[in-house]
Amino acid sequence: MSDDRIEYMLDERTTRTIVRVKGRLLLTNIDTVKKPLTDIIEKDNKELVFDMAALEHIDSSGIGLIIQMHRKAMAAGKAVRFTSLSSQVKSIFKSAGLDQMLDIADEIV
């Protein structure tokens, strides 16, 4: 995998969708995932879980996308949770104040 690649896999269940994010979420690849994530939010599910276990790095553009997607999902009445953050990504989230804004869990439940 190249250094600036981002991938995602969906695990769609009856009332929730799990989005497994892998790679690096950066300015250079935001457009790769922005539209698909917007489409996921618009689907008929009640809960979105972003499994970040394989997310290696996120820059300020990636944080902006996370905030934007979270706001869209909340406006659509969805519950949103971010799980399995690596220590590096957790530190970035904390520095950006996302730990106070987002529902973050250690694992998918």
ZAGU-960591 format. One record per residue (C-alpha): residue number from 1; residue in three letters; x, y, z. Coordinates in Angstrom, 1 decimal, decimal comma, always signed. Example, Ala and Ser with C-alpha at 12.3 -4.5 7.8 and 13.67 -1.06 7.14 Angstrom:
<pts>
+------+------+--------+--------+--------+
: zaza : paba :     xx :     yy :     zz :
+------+------+--------+--------+--------+
:    1 :  ALA :  +12,3 :   -4,5 :   +7,8 :
:    2 :  SER :  +13,7 :   -1,1 :   +7,1 :
+------+------+--------+--------+--------+
</pts>
This chain:
<pts>
+------+------+--------+--------+--------+
: zaza : paba :     xx :     yy :     zz :
+------+------+--------+--------+--------+
:    1 :  MET :   +0,0 :   +0,0 :   +0,0 :
:    2 :  SER :   +1,4 :   +3,4 :   -0,9 :
:    3 :  ASP :   +1,8 :   +6,0 :   +1,8 :
:    4 :  ASP :   -1,2 :   +8,1 :   +0,9 :
:    5 :  ARG :   -3,7 :   +5,4 :   +0,2 :
:    6 :  ILE :   -7,1 :   +5,2 :   +2,0 :
:    7 :  GLU :   -9,5 :   +2,2 :   +1,8 :
:    8 :  TYR :  -12,7 :   +1,3 :   +3,4 :
:    9 :  MET :  -14,9 :   -1,8 :   +3,7 :
:   10 :  LEU :  -18,6 :   -1,9 :   +4,6 :
:   11 :  ASP :  -20,3 :   -4,4 :   +6,9 :
:   12 :  GLU :  -24,0 :   -3,5 :   +6,4 :
:   13 :  ARG :  -26,3 :   -5,0 :   +9,0 :
:   14 :  THR :  -30,0 :   -4,4 :   +9,6 :
:   15 :  THR :  -29,8 :   -1,3 :  +11,6 :
:   16 :  ARG :  -26,2 :   -0,4 :  +11,5 :
:   17 :  THR :  -23,3 :   +0,0 :   +9,1 :
:   18 :  ILE :  -19,7 :   -0,6 :  +10,1 :
:   19 :  VAL :  -17,2 :   +1,3 :   +8,0 :
:   20 :  ARG :  -13,7 :   -0,2 :   +8,4 :
:   21 :  VAL :  -11,1 :   +2,5 :   +7,5 :
:   22 :  LYS :   -7,6 :   +1,5 :   +6,4 :
:   23 :  GLY :   -4,6 :   +3,5 :   +5,5 :
:   24 :  ARG :   -4,0 :   +7,2 :   +5,8 :
:   25 :  LEU :   -6,7 :   +9,8 :   +5,6 :
:   26 :  LEU :   -5,1 :  +12,8 :   +4,0 :
:   27 :  LEU :   -5,7 :  +15,9 :   +1,9 :
:   28 :  THR :   -4,4 :  +14,0 :   -1,1 :
:   29 :  ASN :   -7,1 :  +11,2 :   -0,9 :
:   30 :  ILE :  -10,1 :  +12,9 :   +0,8 :
:   31 :  ASP :  -12,0 :  +13,0 :   -2,5 :
:   32 :  THR :  -11,7 :   +9,2 :   -2,7 :
:   33 :  VAL :  -13,9 :   +8,6 :   +0,3 :
:   34 :  LYS :  -16,0 :  +11,8 :   +0,6 :
:   35 :  LYS :  -18,8 :  +10,8 :   -1,8 :
:   36 :  PRO :  -19,0 :   +7,2 :   -0,7 :
:   37 :  LEU :  -19,2 :   +8,2 :   +2,9 :
:   38 :  THR :  -22,0 :  +10,7 :   +2,1 :
:   39 :  ASP :  -23,9 :   +7,9 :   +0,3 :
:   40 :  ILE :  -23,5 :   +5,7 :   +3,4 :
:   41 :  ILE :  -24,9 :   +8,4 :   +5,6 :
:   42 :  GLU :  -27,9 :   +8,8 :   +3,4 :
:   43 :  LYS :  -28,8 :   +5,0 :   +3,5 :
:   44 :  ASP :  -31,6 :   +3,7 :   +5,7 :
:   45 :  ASN :  -29,6 :   +2,7 :   +8,8 :
:   46 :  LYS :  -29,8 :   +3,9 :  +12,3 :
:   47 :  GLU :  -26,2 :   +3,7 :  +13,4 :
:   48 :  LEU :  -22,8 :   +4,2 :  +11,8 :
:   49 :  VAL :  -19,7 :   +2,7 :  +13,4 :
:   50 :  PHE :  -16,4 :   +3,8 :  +12,0 :
:   51 :  ASP :  -13,8 :   +1,1 :  +12,9 :
:   52 :  MET :  -10,5 :   +3,0 :  +12,8 :
:   53 :  ALA :   -8,2 :   +0,1 :  +13,9 :
:   54 :  ALA :   -6,4 :   +0,1 :  +10,6 :
:   55 :  LEU :   -6,2 :   +3,9 :  +10,2 :
:   56 :  GLU :   -2,5 :   +4,7 :  +10,3 :
:   57 :  HIS :   -2,6 :   +8,5 :  +10,1 :
:   58 :  ILE :   -5,0 :  +11,4 :   +9,7 :
:   59 :  ASP :   -4,2 :  +15,0 :   +8,8 :
:   60 :  SER :   -6,2 :  +18,2 :   +9,3 :
:   61 :  SER :   -8,2 :  +17,5 :   +6,1 :
:   62 :  GLY :   -9,1 :  +14,1 :   +7,4 :
:   63 :  ILE :  -10,2 :  +15,6 :  +10,7 :
:   64 :  GLY :  -12,3 :  +18,1 :   +8,7 :
:   65 :  LEU :  -13,9 :  +15,2 :   +6,8 :
:   66 :  ILE :  -14,6 :  +13,3 :  +10,1 :
:   67 :  ILE :  -16,3 :  +16,4 :  +11,5 :
:   68 :  GLN :  -18,3 :  +17,0 :   +8,4 :
:   69 :  MET :  -19,5 :  +13,4 :   +8,1 :
:   70 :  HIS :  -20,4 :  +13,4 :  +11,9 :
:   71 :  ARG :  -22,5 :  +16,5 :  +11,5 :
:   72 :  LYS :  -24,3 :  +15,1 :   +8,4 :
:   73 :  ALA :  -25,0 :  +11,8 :  +10,2 :
:   74 :  MET :  -26,3 :  +13,6 :  +13,3 :
:   75 :  ALA :  -28,5 :  +15,9 :  +11,3 :
:   76 :  ALA :  -29,9 :  +12,8 :   +9,6 :
:   77 :  GLY :  -30,8 :  +11,3 :  +13,0 :
:   78 :  LYS :  -28,0 :   +8,6 :  +13,0 :
:   79 :  ALA :  -26,0 :   +7,5 :  +16,0 :
:   80 :  VAL :  -22,3 :   +7,7 :  +15,2 :
:   81 :  ARG :  -19,5 :   +5,9 :  +16,9 :
:   82 :  PHE :  -15,7 :   +5,8 :  +16,3 :
:   83 :  THR :  -14,0 :   +2,7 :  +17,6 :
:   84 :  SER :  -10,6 :   +1,0 :  +17,9 :
:   85 :  LEU :   -8,4 :   +4,1 :  +17,4 :
:   86 :  SER :   -4,7 :   +3,5 :  +17,5 :
:   87 :  SER :   -2,7 :   +5,4 :  +20,1 :
:   88 :  GLN :   -1,4 :   +7,8 :  +17,4 :
:   89 :  VAL :   -4,9 :   +8,5 :  +15,9 :
:   90 :  LYS :   -6,4 :   +8,8 :  +19,4 :
:   91 :  SER :   -3,7 :  +11,4 :  +20,3 :
:   92 :  ILE :   -4,5 :  +13,4 :  +17,1 :
:   93 :  PHE :   -8,3 :  +13,2 :  +17,9 :
:   94 :  LYS :   -7,6 :  +14,4 :  +21,5 :
:   95 :  SER :   -5,4 :  +17,3 :  +20,2 :
:   96 :  ALA :   -8,1 :  +18,4 :  +17,9 :
:   97 :  GLY :  -10,8 :  +18,2 :  +20,7 :
:   98 :  LEU :  -12,6 :  +15,4 :  +18,9 :
:   99 :  ASP :  -12,6 :  +13,2 :  +22,0 :
:  100 :  GLN :  -15,0 :  +15,8 :  +23,5 :
:  101 :  MET :  -17,2 :  +16,0 :  +20,4 :
:  102 :  LEU :  -17,4 :  +12,4 :  +19,2 :
:  103 :  ASP :  -18,6 :   +9,1 :  +20,7 :
:  104 :  ILE :  -15,4 :   +7,1 :  +20,8 :
:  105 :  ALA :  -15,2 :   +3,5 :  +22,1 :
:  106 :  ASP :  -12,3 :   +1,1 :  +22,5 :
:  107 :  GLU :  -14,1 :   -1,6 :  +20,4 :
:  108 :  ILE :  -17,2 :   -2,4 :  +18,4 :
:  109 :  VAL :  -20,0 :   -3,6 :  +20,6 :
+------+------+--------+--------+--------+
</pts>
